[in-house]
Amino acid sequence: MYERFGKRLLDMVLAALLLVLAAPLLAGTALAVALALGRPVLFRQVRAGRHGRPFTLVKFRSMVDGAGSDAARLTRFGQALRASGLDELPQLVNVLRGEMSLVGPRPLPLDYVALYSRRQRLRLVVRPGIAGLAQAAGRNTVPWPERLELDVRYAGARAGLWTDLAILARCLGVVLRGRGATAAGHATMPAFTGPTFDDTEPALQPPSRSRAS
């Protein structure tokens, strides 16, 4: 019941409530971004949603315009913004639209889909989320193979209320400790270039439906 109806209902109720409660924080963050980085305040990028369908993700901008690597364009303000997790708050709008969930694999760039192994593609069977198992394990410091495997584990588990609440609590703890916002030498983490292992035993069957930890 939760997997079919309750999860989406919880997403809508909590996202709407958080948008209302966080309105002053959203306004203050938008002003800070405008003063520190200029306009536009929001960053928009096409990401892969459920079943690989494209959607436009929104978040607060954390980099200056110009040439150079992402790491070079990420200012101290941007680093602090990402570490706080406040840059992700506009994605509550994506949740209300049904493009994302509060809990699920993080939405990744659309061009990554063609690089996934058959097993890794199973992460696309659920809505992407603001928080997920990989974020609870350390956000962007988690290496790609482990990160995508955690996503597959979540996608293959029967969604449960207490599982999702536990993931949200763990992610909040990671964010409050300021951990994992960036991998060393990167604005976020290295680009995904495809599986680094032989995945020729693909998930011809879905992964175990046991509950995610």
VEXKE-230495 format. One record per atom (N, C-alpha, C): residue number from 1; chain; x, y, z. Coordinates in steps of 0.02 Angstrom, whole numbers. Each point is the difference from the previous one (the first is absolute). Layout:
{NUM "A" {X Y Z}},
...
//
This chain:
{1 "A" {41 -60 0}},
{1 "A" {-41 60 0}},
{1 "A" {43 63 0}},
{2 "A" {52 0 43}},
{2 "A" {44 59 2}},
{2 "A" {36 9 -67}},
{3 "A" {25 -55 -27}},
{3 "A" {37 4 -62}},
{3 "A" {-43 26 -57}},
{4 "A" {-64 -20 -3}},
{4 "A" {-44 18 -55}},
{4 "A" {-32 69 9}},
{5 "A" {-18 17 62}},
{5 "A" {-37 62 11}},
{5 "A" {31 45 54}},
{6 "A" {21 -31 55}},
{6 "A" {21 39 57}},
{6 "A" {62 42 -11}},
{7 "A" {47 -27 -38}},
{7 "A" {63 36 -11}},
{7 "A" {-12 65 -37}},
{8 "A" {-41 -3 -53}},
{8 "A" {-15 60 -38}},
{8 "A" {-39 50 42}},
{9 "A" {-47 -24 40}},
{9 "A" {-39 44 44}},
{9 "A" {46 34 50}},
{10 "A" {46 -39 30}},
{10 "A" {47 29 48}},
{10 "A" {44 52 -34}},
{11 "A" {22 -14 -61}},
{11 "A" {41 48 -37}},
{11 "A" {-36 66 -8}},
{12 "A" {-63 -3 -21}},
{12 "A" {-38 62 -13}},
{12 "A" {-12 39 64}},
{13 "A" {-20 -35 53}},
{13 "A" {-16 34 63}},
{13 "A" {63 31 30}},
{14 "A" {54 -39 5}},
{14 "A" {60 27 31}},
{14 "A" {34 54 -42}},
{15 "A" {0 -10 -66}},
{15 "A" {31 51 -44}},
{15 "A" {-38 67 6}},
{16 "A" {-66 -3 -1}},
{16 "A" {-40 61 6}},
{16 "A" {11 33 68}},
{17 "A" {1 -41 52}},
{17 "A" {10 27 68}},
{17 "A" {70 31 7}},
{18 "A" {50 -34 -27}},
{18 "A" {69 26 5}},
{18 "A" {8 64 -40}},
{19 "A" {-32 4 -57}},
{19 "A" {5 62 -40}},
{19 "A" {-30 59 37}},
{20 "A" {-54 -12 36}},
{20 "A" {-32 54 38}},
{20 "A" {45 19 60}},
{21 "A" {21 -50 38}},
{21 "A" {41 14 59}},
{21 "A" {68 30 -17}},
{22 "A" {27 -21 -57}},
{22 "A" {67 22 -19}},
{22 "A" {-1 62 -45}},
{23 "A" {-58 30 -10}},
{23 "A" {-5 58 -45}},
{23 "A" {49 56 19}},
{24 "A" {6 19 65}},
{24 "A" {49 52 17}},
{24 "A" {72 -22 -14}},
{25 "A" {15 -64 11}},
{25 "A" {67 -26 -14}},
{25 "A" {13 -1 -75}},
{26 "A" {-50 -18 -40}},
{26 "A" {7 1 -72}},
{26 "A" {13 70 -25}},
{27 "A" {-38 49 27}},
{27 "A" {8 69 -21}},
{27 "A" {69 27 20}},
{28 "A" {22 -17 61}},
{28 "A" {66 22 23}},
{28 "A" {57 -31 -41}},
{29 "A" {-8 -63 -16}},
{29 "A" {52 -34 -41}},
{29 "A" {2 30 -70}},
{30 "A" {-59 13 -28}},
{30 "A" {-2 30 -67}},
{30 "A" {34 68 -1}},
{31 "A" {-12 40 52}},
{31 "A" {32 66 5}},
{31 "A" {76 -8 7}},
{32 "A" {22 -47 41}},
{32 "A" {72 -10 9}},
{32 "A" {33 -22 -65}},
{33 "A" {-33 -44 -38}},
{33 "A" {27 -22 -65}},
{33 "A" {5 59 -48}},
{34 "A" {-53 41 -2}},
{34 "A" {0 58 -45}},
{34 "A" {57 48 17}},
{35 "A" {12 11 65}},
{35 "A" {53 46 21}},
{35 "A" {70 -29 -12}},
{36 "A" {7 -65 11}},
{36 "A" {66 -31 -6}},
{36 "A" {18 -20 -71}},
{37 "A" {-49 -22 -38}},
{37 "A" {14 -28 -66}},
{37 "A" {-36 35 -57}},
{38 "A" {-47 44 17}},
{38 "A" {-39 33 -52}},
{38 "A" {-57 -43 -25}},
{39 "A" {-28 20 -55}},
{39 "A" {-57 -36 -29}},
{39 "A" {25 -43 -58}},
{40 "A" {-37 -55 -14}},
{40 "A" {-62 -22 32}},
{40 "A" {14 -32 68}},
{41 "A" {-50 1 42}},
{41 "A" {7 -29 67}},
{41 "A" {-6 -76 -3}},
{42 "A" {-41 -25 -46}},
{42 "A" {-12 -71 -4}},
{42 "A" {41 -32 -56}},
{43 "A" {22 -61 14}},
{43 "A" {34 -41 -50}},
{43 "A" {-50 -52 -25}},
{44 "A" {-5 -7 -65}},
{44 "A" {-45 -49 -30}},
{44 "A" {39 -47 -45}},
{45 "A" {-14 -63 5}},
{45 "A" {34 -49 -42}},
{45 "A" {-46 -59 -13}},
{46 "A" {1 -25 -61}},
{46 "A" {-40 -59 -17}},
{46 "A" {32 -61 31}},
{47 "A" {-40 -38 37}},
{47 "A" {24 -61 32}},
{47 "A" {-46 -58 -21}},
{48 "A" {23 -61 14}},
{48 "A" {-39 -60 -15}},
{48 "A" {-45 -16 59}},
{49 "A" {-65 -3 -14}},
{49 "A" {-48 -17 51}},
{49 "A" {-18 -73 -1}},
{50 "A" {-58 -16 25}},
{50 "A" {-23 -70 2}},
{50 "A" {-4 -28 -71}},
{51 "A" {26 -60 -10}},
{51 "A" {3 -33 -65}},
{51 "A" {42 40 -51}},
{52 "A" {43 44 25}},
{52 "A" {44 38 -43}},
{52 "A" {-33 60 -33}},
{53 "A" {-62 15 18}},
{53 "A" {-34 58 -31}},
{53 "A" {33 65 24}},
{54 "A" {14 45 -47}},
{54 "A" {34 63 19}},
{54 "A" {-46 47 37}},
{55 "A" {27 37 47}},
{55 "A" {-35 54 34}},
{55 "A" {51 53 18}},
{56 "A" {-23 60 16}},
{56 "A" {45 54 17}},
{56 "A" {6 7 76}},
{57 "A" {58 -16 26}},
{57 "A" {14 7 71}},
{57 "A" {17 73 15}},
{58 "A" {-23 24 58}},
{58 "A" {16 69 21}},
{58 "A" {34 -1 67}},
{59 "A" {50 42 8}},
{59 "A" {34 9 64}},
{59 "A" {30 69 0}},
{60 "A" {23 22 58}},
{60 "A" {33 65 4}},
{60 "A" {69 -5 -32}},
{61 "A" {18 51 -37}},
{61 "A" {65 2 -34}},
{61 "A" {56 6 52}},
{62 "A" {56 -36 -13}},
{62 "A" {56 2 46}},
{62 "A" {66 15 -34}},
{63 "A" {-1 12 -66}},
{63 "A" {62 14 -37}},
{63 "A" {-5 66 -36}},
{64 "A" {58 32 -9}},
{64 "A" {3 61 -40}},
{64 "A" {1 -19 -74}},
{65 "A" {-22 46 -42}},
{65 "A" {3 -11 -72}},
{65 "A" {72 7 -24}},
{66 "A" {13 -28 -58}},
{66 "A" {67 8 -30}},
{66 "A" {30 -66 -20}},
{67 "A" {59 4 -28}},
{67 "A" {36 -59 -23}},
{67 "A" {34 -34 59}},
{68 "A" {25 -60 -13}},
{68 "A" {36 -36 52}},
{68 "A" {-41 -59 26}},
{69 "A" {33 -40 41}},
{69 "A" {-33 -59 27}},
{69 "A" {-52 20 52}},
{70 "A" {-45 -47 16}},
{70 "A" {-50 13 51}},
{70 "A" {34 16 67}},
{71 "A" {54 -36 15}},
{71 "A" {34 11 64}},
{71 "A" {28 72 4}},
{72 "A" {23 26 -57}},
{72 "A" {28 68 -1}},
{72 "A" {-55 52 7}},
{73 "A" {-60 -16 -24}},
{73 "A" {-55 48 2}},
{73 "A" {-41 -3 65}},
{74 "A" {16 -49 42}},
{74 "A" {-35 -8 63}},
{74 "A" {33 44 53}},
{75 "A" {-34 53 21}},
{75 "A" {27 46 48}},
{75 "A" {-7 -26 72}},
{76 "A" {30 35 47}},
{76 "A" {-9 -19 70}},
{76 "A" {-73 3 21}},
{77 "A" {-34 52 -26}},
{77 "A" {-71 5 14}},
{77 "A" {-36 -62 -27}},
{78 "A" {16 -18 -62}},
{78 "A" {-31 -59 -31}},
{78 "A" {15 -63 38}},
{79 "A" {61 -7 25}},
{79 "A" {18 -59 39}},
{79 "A" {-42 -4 64}},
{80 "A" {-7 58 33}},
{80 "A" {-39 2 62}},
{80 "A" {-74 -15 -15}},
{81 "A" {-25 26 -56}},
{81 "A" {-69 -12 -18}},
{81 "A" {-12 -74 -12}},
{82 "A" {45 -32 -36}},
{82 "A" {-8 -72 -13}},
{82 "A" {7 -41 63}},
{83 "A" {48 18 42}},
{83 "A" {10 -37 63}},
{83 "A" {-62 3 44}},
{84 "A" {-35 57 -2}},
{84 "A" {-60 9 42}},
{84 "A" {-60 -38 -28}},
{85 "A" {2 -18 -64}},
{85 "A" {-57 -32 -32}},
{85 "A" {-55 48 -20}},
{86 "A" {8 65 13}},
{86 "A" {-52 48 -16}},
{86 "A" {-9 8 -75}},
{87 "A" {52 -16 -39}},
{87 "A" {-7 6 -73}},
{87 "A" {-51 -49 -28}},
{88 "A" {-16 -53 38}},
{88 "A" {-46 -51 -24}},
{88 "A" {-74 18 13}},
{89 "A" {-13 49 42}},
{89 "A" {-69 14 21}},
{89 "A" {-49 12 -58}},
{90 "A" {19 35 -54}},
{90 "A" {-48 9 -55}},
{90 "A" {-25 -65 -31}},
{91 "A" {34 -55 13}},
{91 "A" {-23 -63 -28}},
{91 "A" {-65 -24 32}},
{92 "A" {-20 32 54}},
{92 "A" {-66 -15 28}},
{92 "A" {-55 14 -52}},
{93 "A" {13 48 -45}},
{93 "A" {-47 13 -54}},
{93 "A" {-2 -59 -48}},
{94 "A" {59 -30 -14}},
{94 "A" {2 -60 -42}},
{94 "A" {-40 -57 32}},
{95 "A" {3 -4 67}},
{95 "A" {-38 -51 35}},
{95 "A" {-74 11 -8}},
{96 "A" {-23 62 9}},
{96 "A" {-71 15 -9}},
{96 "A" {-24 -16 -71}},
{97 "A" {42 11 -49}},
{97 "A" {-19 -14 -69}},
{97 "A" {-2 -74 -15}},
{98 "A" {25 -42 44}},
{98 "A" {1 -71 -12}},
{98 "A" {61 -23 -38}},
{99 "A" {48 44 -11}},
{99 "A" {62 -17 -36}},
{99 "A" {51 -33 45}},
{100 "A" {-6 14 65}},
{100 "A" {46 -27 49}},
{100 "A" {-39 -22 61}},
{101 "A" {35 -36 44}},
{101 "A" {-27 -20 65}},
{101 "A" {46 29 53}},
{102 "A" {-23 1 62}},
{102 "A" {45 21 54}},
{102 "A" {57 -49 8}},
{103 "A" {-15 -65 -9}},
{103 "A" {51 -52 7}},
{103 "A" {4 -41 -63}},
{104 "A" {61 -9 -25}},
{104 "A" {12 -39 -60}},
{104 "A" {69 13 -27}},
{105 "A" {22 -35 -51}},
{105 "A" {66 13 -29}},
{105 "A" {4 71 -26}},
{106 "A" {57 31 9}},
{106 "A" {8 69 -25}},
{106 "A" {-7 2 -76}},
{107 "A" {-35 50 -27}},
{107 "A" {-6 5 -73}},
{107 "A" {67 22 -31}},
{108 "A" {23 -37 -49}},
{108 "A" {64 13 -31}},
{108 "A" {-10 27 -71}},
{109 "A" {52 29 -30}},
{109 "A" {-7 27 -68}},
{109 "A" {-26 -52 -49}},
{110 "A" {-37 24 -49}},
{110 "A" {-33 -43 -48}},
{110 "A" {49 -42 -39}},
{111 "A" {59 27 -15}},
{111 "A" {47 -38 -42}},
{111 "A" {34 -57 39}},
{112 "A" {-11 -5 65}},
{112 "A" {27 -56 38}},
{112 "A" {-39 -64 -14}},
{113 "A" {-63 6 -20}},
{113 "A" {-43 -58 -8}},
{113 "A" {30 -50 -49}},
{114 "A" {28 24 -55}},
{114 "A" {29 -44 -51}},
{114 "A" {63 -35 27}},
{115 "A" {29 24 54}},
{115 "A" {61 -29 27}},
{115 "A" {-13 -53 53}},
{116 "A" {-61 -4 25}},
{116 "A" {-15 -48 53}},
{116 "A" {5 -72 -25}},
{117 "A" {22 -44 44}},
{117 "A" {-7 -72 -14}},
{117 "A" {-74 -17 6}},
{118 "A" {-17 -61 -20}},
{118 "A" {-70 -20 5}},
{118 "A" {-24 -1 72}},
{119 "A" {44 -19 45}},
{119 "A" {-19 1 71}},
{119 "A" {-9 72 24}},
{120 "A" {46 43 -17}},
{120 "A" {-4 69 23}},
{120 "A" {-62 35 -26}},
{121 "A" {-25 -21 -58}},
{121 "A" {-61 32 -27}},
{121 "A" {-60 -12 44}},
{122 "A" {4 -50 44}},
{122 "A" {-57 -14 44}},
{122 "A" {-13 57 49}},
{123 "A" {49 44 10}},
{123 "A" {-11 58 44}},
{123 "A" {-54 45 -28}},
{124 "A" {-16 -7 -65}},
{124 "A" {-48 44 -32}},
{124 "A" {-72 -24 8}},
{125 "A" {-12 -56 33}},
{125 "A" {-69 -25 5}},
{125 "A" {-40 38 53}},
{126 "A" {33 40 41}},
{126 "A" {-35 41 49}},
{126 "A" {14 74 -13}},
{127 "A" {-41 42 30}},
{127 "A" {12 72 -7}},
{127 "A" {66 18 34}},
{128 "A" {39 44 -30}},
{128 "A" {60 24 34}},
{128 "A" {-19 41 61}},
{129 "A" {46 8 46}},
{129 "A" {-16 34 62}},
{129 "A" {49 54 20}},
{130 "A" {-21 38 49}},
{130 "A" {45 50 30}},
{130 "A" {51 -34 45}},
{131 "A" {-24 -51 36}},
{131 "A" {43 -39 46}},
{131 "A" {-2 -73 -21}},
{132 "A" {55 -35 11}},
{132 "A" {3 -70 -18}},
{132 "A" {52 -37 41}},
{133 "A" {5 -66 -12}},
{133 "A" {48 -40 37}},
{133 "A" {72 24 -11}},
{134 "A" {16 19 -62}},
{134 "A" {68 23 -14}},
{134 "A" {15 65 36}},
{135 "A" {-49 44 6}},
{135 "A" {11 63 36}},
{135 "A" {8 -14 75}},
{136 "A" {-38 -48 25}},
{136 "A" {7 -19 71}},
{136 "A" {68 -30 14}},
{137 "A" {31 -31 -51}},
{137 "A" {65 -33 8}},
{137 "A" {58 49 -7}},
{138 "A" {-13 63 -19}},
{138 "A" {55 47 -6}},
{138 "A" {-4 48 -59}},
{139 "A" {-59 5 -30}},
{139 "A" {-11 47 -55}},
{139 "A" {51 -10 -56}},
{140 "A" {34 52 -21}},
{140 "A" {43 -3 -60}},
{140 "A" {68 -32 12}},
{141 "A" {14 -21 61}},
{141 "A" {63 -36 13}},
{141 "A" {-7 -75 -13}},
{142 "A" {-60 -23 -12}},
{142 "A" {-11 -71 -14}},
{142 "A" {19 -15 -73}},
{143 "A" {45 -46 -14}},
{143 "A" {22 -14 -69}},
{143 "A" {-59 -24 -43}},
{144 "A" {5 12 -65}},
{144 "A" {-55 -17 -45}},
{144 "A" {-25 -72 5}},
{145 "A" {43 -51 -2}},
{145 "A" {-28 -68 3}},
{145 "A" {-42 -12 62}},
{146 "A" {25 23 59}},
{146 "A" {-38 -9 62}},
{146 "A" {-63 42 -1}},
{147 "A" {6 61 -24}},
{147 "A" {-58 45 -1}},
{147 "A" {-57 -29 -42}},
{148 "A" {16 -23 -61}},
{148 "A" {-51 -26 -44}},
{148 "A" {-28 -66 26}},
{149 "A" {41 -40 33}},
{149 "A" {-25 -63 29}},
{149 "A" {-48 15 57}},
{150 "A" {14 51 40}},
{150 "A" {-47 19 53}},
{150 "A" {-67 23 -31}},
{151 "A" {4 36 -56}},
{151 "A" {-61 21 -34}},
{151 "A" {-41 -60 -24}},
{152 "A" {35 -50 -27}},
{152 "A" {-34 -61 -24}},
{152 "A" {-32 -37 59}},
{153 "A" {35 -2 56}},
{153 "A" {-28 -32 59}},
{153 "A" {-65 33 22}},
{154 "A" {1 67 0}},
{154 "A" {-61 35 20}},
{154 "A" {-56 -13 -50}},
{155 "A" {16 3 -65}},
{155 "A" {-51 -10 -51}},
{155 "A" {-29 -70 3}},
{156 "A" {39 -49 22}},
{156 "A" {-24 -68 3}},
{156 "A" {-33 -18 65}},
{157 "A" {1 44 49}},
{157 "A" {-31 -13 64}},
{157 "A" {-73 23 0}},
{158 "A" {-40 -32 39}},
{158 "A" {-69 23 8}},
{158 "A" {1 63 41}},
{159 "A" {-23 54 -30}},
{159 "A" {1 65 35}},
{159 "A" {-42 -5 64}},
{160 "A" {28 22 54}},
{160 "A" {-35 0 64}},
{160 "A" {6 67 34}},
{161 "A" {-50 19 37}},
{161 "A" {-1 65 33}},
{161 "A" {60 7 47}},
{162 "A" {12 -51 41}},
{162 "A" {54 6 50}},
{162 "A" {68 -1 -34}},
{163 "A" {6 -36 -55}},
{163 "A" {62 1 -38}},
{163 "A" {14 70 -27}},
{164 "A" {-50 30 -30}},
{164 "A" {9 68 -28}},
{164 "A" {14 51 54}},
{165 "A" {-35 -5 56}},
{165 "A" {13 47 55}},
{165 "A" {70 -9 28}},
{166 "A" {23 -63 4}},
{166 "A" {68 -12 25}},
{166 "A" {52 29 -48}},
{167 "A" {-12 -7 -65}},
{167 "A" {47 29 -49}},
{167 "A" {1 76 6}},
{168 "A" {-58 30 6}},
{168 "A" {-3 73 8}},
{168 "A" {38 22 62}},
{169 "A" {-8 -36 55}},
{169 "A" {34 18 62}},
{169 "A" {76 -8 -7}},
{170 "A" {22 -53 -33}},
{170 "A" {71 -10 -10}},
{170 "A" {30 54 -45}},
{171 "A" {-37 17 -53}},
{171 "A" {24 53 -45}},
{171 "A" {4 67 36}},
{172 "A" {-49 14 42}},
{172 "A" {0 63 38}},
{172 "A" {62 3 45}},
{173 "A" {16 -57 31}},
{173 "A" {59 -2 43}},
{173 "A" {64 13 -39}},
{174 "A" {5 -28 -61}},
{174 "A" {59 11 -41}},
{174 "A" {6 74 -19}},
{175 "A" {-57 30 -19}},
{175 "A" {1 71 -20}},
{175 "A" {17 45 59}},
{176 "A" {-30 -14 58}},
{176 "A" {13 42 59}},
{176 "A" {73 -3 21}},
{177 "A" {33 -56 -15}},
{177 "A" {71 -5 16}},
{177 "A" {43 29 -56}},
{178 "A" {-32 23 -54}},
{178 "A" {37 31 -55}},
{178 "A" {43 -47 -38}},
{179 "A" {-18 -64 -2}},
{179 "A" {42 -51 -31}},
{179 "A" {-21 -13 -73}},
{180 "A" {49 -15 -42}},
{180 "A" {-12 -31 -64}},
{180 "A" {-26 43 -56}},
{181 "A" {-1 66 8}},
{181 "A" {-28 42 -53}},
{181 "A" {42 -3 -63}},
{182 "A" {66 -7 7}},
{182 "A" {44 -3 -59}},
{182 "A" {52 -55 10}},
{183 "A" {18 -33 -56}},
{183 "A" {56 -46 0}},
{183 "A" {64 42 -9}},
{184 "A" {55 -25 25}},
{184 "A" {63 37 -3}},
{184 "A" {17 19 -72}},
{185 "A" {12 65 -11}},
{185 "A" {20 24 -66}},
{185 "A" {-56 10 -49}},
{186 "A" {-63 -6 24}},
{186 "A" {-57 6 -45}},
{186 "A" {-53 45 31}},
{187 "A" {-40 32 -43}},
{187 "A" {-55 41 25}},
{187 "A" {-52 -44 33}},
{188 "A" {-12 -58 -28}},
{188 "A" {-45 -50 31}},
{188 "A" {38 -66 5}},
{189 "A" {4 -36 -57}},
{189 "A" {38 -61 -3}},
{189 "A" {21 -12 -72}},
{190 "A" {46 -46 -13}},
{190 "A" {22 -12 -70}},
{190 "A" {-59 -20 -43}},
{191 "A" {4 17 -64}},
{191 "A" {-53 -20 -47}},
{191 "A" {-3 -76 -6}},
{192 "A" {-60 -26 -8}},
{192 "A" {-8 -72 -10}},
{192 "A" {18 -16 -72}},
{193 "A" {43 -50 -9}},
{193 "A" {22 -18 -68}},
{193 "A" {-19 -71 -18}},
{194 "A" {-41 -32 41}},
{194 "A" {-21 -67 -15}},
{194 "A" {24 -48 54}},
{195 "A" {-25 -62 0}},
{195 "A" {19 -49 51}},
{195 "A" {75 -13 -2}},
{196 "A" {29 -9 58}},
{196 "A" {72 -15 5}},
{196 "A" {11 -74 15}},
{197 "A" {-51 -40 -12}},
{197 "A" {4 -72 14}},
{197 "A" {-41 -36 -53}},
{198 "A" {10 -65 -5}},
{198 "A" {-36 -40 -48}},
{198 "A" {-69 -14 26}},
{199 "A" {-49 30 -32}},
{199 "A" {-69 -8 22}},
{199 "A" {-39 -41 -51}},
{200 "A" {32 -52 -26}},
{200 "A" {-34 -41 -51}},
{200 "A" {-49 -48 31}},
{201 "A" {-2 -4 66}},
{201 "A" {-54 -37 31}},
{201 "A" {-51 51 23}},
{202 "A" {-36 30 -47}},
{202 "A" {-44 55 15}},
{202 "A" {-60 -24 39}},
{203 "A" {-37 47 23}},
{203 "A" {-60 -17 38}},
{203 "A" {-54 -21 -49}},
{204 "A" {4 -64 -22}},
{204 "A" {-53 -26 -41}},
{204 "A" {-63 -6 42}},
{205 "A" {10 -5 65}},
{205 "A" {-55 2 47}},
{205 "A" {11 60 45}},
{206 "A" {-53 28 27}},
{206 "A" {9 57 45}},
{206 "A" {42 -18 59}},
{207 "A" {34 47 31}},
{207 "A" {37 -14 61}},
{207 "A" {-46 -22 55}},
{208 "A" {28 -29 52}},
{208 "A" {-39 -25 56}},
{208 "A" {-49 53 24}},
{209 "A" {-61 -22 17}},
{209 "A" {-51 47 22}},
{209 "A" {1 8 75}},
{210 "A" {54 -19 32}},
{210 "A" {5 11 72}},
{210 "A" {3 74 15}},
{211 "A" {-17 18 60}},
{211 "A" {-2 71 18}},
{211 "A" {70 29 -1}},
{212 "A" {4 63 -24}},
{212 "A" {64 35 0}},
{212 "A" {20 18 70}},
{213 "A" {65 0 13}},
{213 "A" {23 20 67}},
{213 "A" {9 74 3}},
//
